[in-house]
């Protein structure tokens, strides 16, 4: 795409206005040739079209561009926001400082709003005219207060921050006049489990262009693997296609410490980009082509920001930036410039500062980042905004104008005494043919979903206990392929993969949780660090960690967790310890159940978004196919299906509860316990002067506690089966829901078709009535008007983003 965003928006406006102007000319001809009884209806249509145009023009001149930043652990995400702002207003720390969502709107004033949240232990309110450092300090204090307080109050709601600030990047982007731009700094993965954050992310991220940062400075291979998993998790959290995300290898300057840094940096870049793409393809296979084309760019955010601050008019800001550059980034400046600089950075001349700034901007890849961001916006922002606006314009007014014009002219041409009865009969045949065609199309679309639900009922019936993974997935595995075997949907197999893939993701995340818990017990080292744990409510995660610590304390962790043991204890202390282990395992089940409910709910929510996209793709394709065939079967009847409305899908569903059990029975028995009793006996041959000591075995009843303490591996297997029950219920619900969506779509399509044909019949009857009143129309003029309608319809079809982009590029 070579056009700017402004050019594309302007072209949409031009074509929409031209369409309305063409209708105005056509309306004049219609009113000249049609009886006056039609004029009021024409006026109503014109008012509707004008209103739709005004809404479109308003929305075109007031779009909002949202740039959402997120990233892997310690990836410099806050520094990226500062670079976009051109100033350090976001706090940056070695440890994770992300807490809540920071929204920054571009504007001339400086404003910070921290709304009151439940149990907030920090200052909330509104502040104006803050300096950059004051912004940074207030955000730092609140975030730190939240992080520290949450350790004692796990249910504490995260703070939210709203800032208005004249940030740098807004002035450098070519956006339509009146467009708004805002930055959203999304919390790290560790905060996704927070309900307030999750809702905002779900509401806003789908409308945003996303910048995903990756920590290039990490060298530990295990942590690198985790970072790559985090990238995938971030993409799934944001939702939608990876094509609207810009991936940034941040802190890339770390390789300058290597003697052969160009080679090591190039090797790292190639391997990391390939790993990111492979990870995305594995877990988002429906976006194979888009993933091949994603943009991954190198950047050193702090160095790039300092290069800008060196040029700041405020000498104190410039001096501080010069000092930091001299301390941290000599390797980027290079000896050629360094040898010419005074040792005291404050004594650098304007010429010195300009040389350092330009070199640093180049070596940090700052210019490359800005250019990539502009291309990213030009390539994705129009699709994000315009397709919905144009669909709304068509459904609000333009489609009605075309339908009325086509139907009215067709009716008038068929309204004569000779043609009316024939047209009424023809309409009956057309109605029947259309209904039969739509019914066959509906049956064809519905077939794979009905087969799926039938198989699920067979496998997941009331009498069946939880089965293995294949028992659950098999019916879903074939759904995209079965739809793809239908000729009209043959090209949709890849986009429909989420309809089967979501259940594997659910099982994978559950398995990761269970294996992490098992490993923590067996190794006496609590590590709940996998990205999936970031989907968990903070309180529930902390409770699980506490229960694992307790089990280690009472002696279950380590060898006992690895092997399990049959225990028989008699002493009070041993019995108390056995009960403590049993109680702790039961409590672990409660906490683990909550954690798994969080994971299942959050994972299913993410996967539901993918299913929604897949179904929308299928339904839109289906509506296009049905509409084209209806046009062929009934030309001149103005049959258009409102895809924007009909392809809407309801995805609000709840996950079933999870109730795990992991304790063990303790039985008490009585056993005969042998014990020795000391005896003394005087010996007769010593005349009873000496005593003989001996021991006699006696028996008594003793209470014994018996238990089979399971190993962690045994519990994992048992938990997996128990979770399978909830999993099976989700699968069954989803299969039923999919069929409901298909049936709802088909019912709506049939209803729209009936309404269109009913409107045509009414117009035909009205035209025939006028003929009976001696208002016969000149067929030649009507046929000329039909040609004008055809041109008008073509103009409307050209009001599409793909057509505009193709026309501009050519």
Secondary structure, 3 states (H helix, E strand, C coil): CCCCHHHHHHHHHHHHHHHHHHHHHHHHHHHHHCCHHHHHHHHHHHHHHHHHHHHHHHHHHCCEEEEEEEECCCCCHHHHHHHHHCCCCCCCCCCCCCCCCEEEEECCCCEEEECCCCCCCCCCEEEECCCHHHHHHHHHHHHHHHHHHHCCCCCCCCCCEEEEECCHHHHHCCCCCCCEEEEEECCCHHHCCCHHHHHHHHHHHHHCEEEEEEECCCCCHHHHHHHHHHHHHHHHHHCCCHHHEEEEEECHHHHHHCCCHHHHHHHHHHHHHHHHHHHHHHHCHHHHHHHHCCEEEECCHHHHHHHHHHCCCCHHHHHHHHHHHHHHCHHHHCHHHHCCCCCCHHHCCHHHHHHHHHHHHHHCCHHHHHHHHHHHHHHHHHHHHHHHHHHHHHHHHHHHHHHHHHHHHHHHHCCCHHHHHHHHHHHHHHHHHHHHHHHHHHHHHHHHHHHHHHHHHHHCCCCCCCCCHHHHHHHHHCHHHHHHCCHHHHHHCCCCCHHHHHHHHHHHHHHHHHHHHHHHHHCCCCCCCCHHHHHCCHHHHHHHHHHHHHHHHCCCCCHHHHHCEEEEECCHHHHHHHHHHHHHHHHHHHHHHHHHHHHHHHHHHHHHHHHHHHHHHHHHHHHHHHHHHHHHHCCCCCCCCCHHHHCCCCCCCCCCCCCCCCCCCEEEEEEEEEEEEEEEEECHHHCCCCEEEEEEEEEEEEEEEEEEECCHHHHHHHHHHHHHHHHHHHHHHHHHHHHHHHHHHHHHHHHHHHHHHHHHHHHHHHHHHHHHCCCCCCHHHHHHHHHHHHHHHHHHHCCCHHHHHHHHHC
